[in-house]
Amino acid sequence: MSPTYPDFPREEFDARYAKARALMAQQNLDALLITERLNYQYFSGHRSEQNAVDKIRSYMFILPKDDAPVLITMPFEVAQVEETTFIDTIKTTGGLTGHPAFIIDTLKSMGLAQARIGMELGREQYLGISYLGLQEVMAGLSGAAFVDAADIILKTRVVKSPLEIAYARKAAEISAQAQKDTFAAINAGMTENQIAHELRRHLIDLGAEKLSLLCVVSGPTPSTGIVLLPTERVVQKGETVGFDVGVSYKGYWSDLARTASVGEPSGELDEFYGWMMELRHNCNMQLTAGKAPADVIAVCDRMLGERGLKTMGVGRVGHGVGVETTEYPSLAAFEEVTFEEGMIFACNPNFANHLGFINAEDNWAITAGEPDLLSDPIAANRIPVVAA
């Protein structure tokens, strides 16, 4: 039977599996064993609310090189799996203990006792099973080889389909409009926590399903860094107030930032913000198929050098966006990636100084020409003004 409420059509998952299997063949892998929550969601289509908050149960996706995929989940999740995914083989374990033995038996029943099995062991990967639990699985399948499949997972996820881009666009539009509406609704004298409450309200009203981060930053920033968590600090006239927000729609995320002046900006703030937006624009225009992160960094470094400045010391000026708010690849000089149509990036060279946290981050999809803005309304070229 076909599911009633899938986020994607079957063809979407067939394409993901085909891409992963082609990469698996290059590394002579017999199967992928996926344990991390978002990788599990990406490959299975099962967006579990329980998985995000529960570390005692096993949620796993197994993709053999030839056979149909297998899902390991909880009995109470079966109805949702059947209603939202195209997975036909569902294995359940009801207990809170004994999961390694269950995983061993499942892999053996699939003929993988002597297999080369790829797992999330490398770059930007985390396991959804404890270290000791994994050791038990490996010991119980002593004839199998467990190898790193991080490269396969990253390469499979990095180029988004048109429907993935549509979901990311919706998440970005929600955030962009909510941040703009919040600037219009707040004023000097409010605390950061009050402003955060107003921002959350606008995000939820516009359709945000989840928040991964919600930062409210006001006033000058200390040399030791920025305080991203909203506090009871009262926002004052003549300062800046900034947001950095991640929201999702159907499991796809956006990562947007905006900065405003509380009252009319000083000449210094107005000029610096305008220059930052010029820097941002020139970096964004490098986000085109065939170019690379190094092209973005070269433009950024040239403009920074002309002004004698540095961005915040985070090692990159942007990152991928998709099933996670921040994901592979980074916009950093070390990243050996060629931009392809369908990749999504947040590019935001930003600054923390005596003027405040000066940032304006939008999301873009790579095309053959200029990047496709996902986060309409775009950050303003002149700094927005909050009522004083």
N, C-alpha and C positions, 0 to 999 in steps of 0.2 A: 504494500500500500504506500501511496505517496503521503508525505507529511502535510498537515493542514496549514501550518504557520511557519514555513522555513524563511530564514532571512535572505537566502539565495536559492536560485534554481539548481537542480542537480548538475547541470553543465558547469557551474562554477566550481564545484568540488571535484568533478572529473578533471578539470583543467589543473587544479592544484595538485592532485594526485599524479597526473601525468608529468608535470614539471618536476615534482619531488622524485618520482621514479627514474626519470632520465638522469638526474643528479646522483641518485643512489647507484645506478648502473656504473657511473664513472668511478665510484669508490667501491664497487663490488659488494654492496650491502644487500642483505636478504630482507631486511625489514627496518622500519623506524619504530622506536618505542618512545612515544611522546608523553611526558608527565607534567610539564609546566602548564599552569592554568590557561594562559592566553594562546599558547601553541595548541593545546587541546581544543580550545574554542575555535581556532582558525581552521584546523583540519577536520573537526567533527561537525561544526555548526551548532554545538550544544553550549549555549550561554547559561551556565549554572550559577544561580545565586548562592548556593550552598558551598560550592567549590572555593569561592573567594574568601570565605570566612572560616573554613573547616580544614584543619591540618591532620586530622586523625583518619580520614577516609582516602581511598585511592580513586583518582580519576585519571584514566589513561586511554590513549589512542594508539593503536598498532596498525601500521601500514605495511603489509607484506609487498614484496616486489611484484608478485603476480596475482595474488588472491585478493578478495574483498577485505576492506578494513574491519577491525574489531574494536569495540568500545568496552572499557571496564568502568562501571559506574555504580551508584547506589540503587537499591530497589525502588526507593521513593522518587528517583529521577527518571525512571523508565518512561513514564507517560510523557514527560516533556521531550525526552529524546525522540520518541516515536512521533510526536506532534511537530517537531521542529527540525529534524535531521533526516538524512537519507541512509543512515547506518542501519543495516539489517541484523548484524550479529552483535548482540548486547550481552555482556557478561556482568553479573552482579554478585557482590559479596556483601552480605548484610551485617557481618560482625565488625567490631571496632578493632579487632586484632587479627593476626594471621594473614595480612595482606601480601607480604613477600611470597609466602607459600602459594597463595592464590595466583599471583602473577606468574610464578614458575610453572604451575600446572597449565595456565592458559597458553603460555609460550610453547610449552611442550606439545600441547594438543594441536597447535598450529604448525608443528613440524619444524620448530625453530631451536631445538635443543643443541644443534651443532652449527647455528647460523652466525653470520656477521650482522650484528644489530647496532644501528645508529641511535645515539641518545644525545641529550642536551648537556654535553660535557665541556663545551668550550666557550668561545667568545659570546658575551652578552646573553648567556643561557643560565637558567636556574632549574633545579630539579624539583618536581612535585612529590618527591619521596625522600625520606631521610637518608643520610650517608650510610648508616648501619643497615637500613632496610635494603638499600641498593647492594651493599656488600653481601647480604643474605641471598638476594636474587642471583647475583653473579656466582656465588658459591654453589647454589642449587642448579646452575646451568654451566657447569665447569667446562663443558665442551663448546660453549658459545664464546664469541668475542664481542665485547661491548666497546664501541669506538665512537669518537666524537662526530656528531652530525650537525654541528652548529652552522657550518657553511651551507649545508643543504637547506636548513630551515630559513636562514637569513635570505638566501637567494630566491627561495620559493615565495617568501612573503613580500619582497621588496618592491616588485612591480604590481600595482593595483589594477584590478579590472574596472570597467566603467561603473559597475554598480558599487564597488568599494569606494570609488571616488565620489559617487553621488552621496553615500552615507557620510563620508568625511566632509563633504561640502556642507551638508545639512548641520553637522556638529559645529563647523566653523562659522556658519552664518548665525546660528543661535548665539554663540559666544560673542561675535562681533557686534550684533545688535544689542545684546544684553549689556555689554560694557558701555556702549554709547548711551543707552537709556539710563544706566546707573549714573554716569557723569552728569546727566541732565537733572537727576533727582536728588543729588547730595549737595552738601555745602560745608563751608568752614564751621568748625565747632562740633562736628560729629566725630565720634571715635572711629578708629579703624574697624572695630568689631561691628559698629552700627552700619558702616559702609558695606562691610562684608555681608551682613544680613540682607541689605538692599540688593546687592549683586546676586546673591543666591536666589532671591525671590524672582528677579528678572530672568535668570537662567532657567529656572524650573518652569516659569510661566511660558517661556518660549519653546519648551520641549526638551531641555537637557534631561537625559536619563540618569547620568551619573556624573560625579565630579572626581577628578583625580588630584587636582590641586586648585586652590583658590587663595591667591596671595594678594594682600593689600599692603602697599608700602608707601609711607608718607614721610616728608621732610628730608633733610640732608642725610646721606648715608655715611656711616663710619668707615674708616679705613679697613676694619676687620671684616667687612661684608655687610650684606643687607639682611634685615629681619623680615622674613617673608610671612611669618605667621601673624595674622591680624592681632592687635593688642588693644588695650584701652587708651592708647595714645590719642590725643585730640588733634585733629588736623587744623592747621593754622593758615590764615590768609598769607599769601606770598610764598607758600611752599608748593611742592608737587605732590600729587597722589597718583600711584600707579597700580595696575592690576596685572597679574599673570595667571591665566585660567586654563584648565583642561576640562573639557566636557565631552560626553559621548552620545552618539545616536546609533542604535542597533549594533553596538559593540565597536564602533569606529570613533576615533577621538580627534579633537582639535587641540591646538596649543597656541593661544593668542595672548598678546600683551598690549597694553595701552598705557599712556602717561598723560596726565592733565595738569594744568596750572590752576592753583586755587586763587581765583582772582586773576586779573590781567597779568600776563607774564612780564618779567623784567626783560630789558633788551638783551641781556646775556643769555637768559633762558630761551627766549624766542630764537636767537641766532643759533644757539647750540642744538636745539631740537631740530631746527630746519636743516642744519648740517648733517645731523644724525640721520634724518630721513633721506637726504641725498646719498649718503653712504649706503643706507639700506637698499635704496632703489638700484644703485649700481651693482650691489651684490646680488639682488634678486634677478637682475637681467642676465646673470650668468647661469641661471637655472633653466637650461635648455638642453635638449637631447644631444649627446656627443661631447658635451663638456664634462668637467669633473670638479670635485670639491676644491682641488688645488687652484682652479680658475677663480672660484669665489674668494679664496683666501688671498690670492695675488691682488685682486681689486681692493679688498679690505685693507691689506697691509700697506698698499700704496697710499691710500687716502689717510690712514692713520699716521703714516710716516710724514706726510705733508703737514700734519697738524701737531706732530709730536705727542701722540696719544696712544694708549693701549685700551683694548676692551677689557671687560672683567676676565680674570684669569681662570676660565673654565675649560680651555683647551680646544674650543670649537666656536663657530659663530652660528650654528644651527644643527638641525638633525632631522631624521625622517619622522613621519607621523603616520599612524594607521591603526592597527589593533591596540597600540599603546600610544600614550601621549608623546613620549619620546622613544624613538626606536632607531634601529640601524637604517641607513648609515649616518655617521656624523659628517657635518660640513667642517672638515679638518684637513690639514695638509697631508697627514699620514694616510688618509683613506684612499685606497686605490680602487675607485669605483668610477665607472662611466655612467653619466646620467642617461636614463632611458625613459621614453614616454610612459607615463603611468606612475612614476615615482612621485611621492608627496614629501614636501619639505616645509619646515618652519625655519626661516633665516632671519636672525635678529642680532646683529652686532649691537651691544648695549653697554651702558655706562652707569656706574655708581659713583657719585661724587658729591660736592657741596650743593649741587642743584637738586639732588635726589637720585632716584632710580629712573634713568632716562631710557625708555624702551618702547618699541612699537613692533609687534610681531604678528605677521600674517601667515597664512598657509597657502601653498602653491603646488599645483600639479605640473610635472614636467611635460612639455609638448615639443614638437619639432621647431616651434618658434618661441615667442615670448611665453613665459609661464602663465598658467591658467589660475587666476585668483579664485580661491575657494571661500575666503572669509570676507564676503561682502556684508556690510560696508567696510571698506578698506580703512586703515589708519590714516588720519588726516595729515596732510603735509604741514599744516600749521598746528601748533599744540592746542588741544581743546582746553576750554576754560570752565572751571567749576565755580559755582556761585560762592562769593566771599561774604 
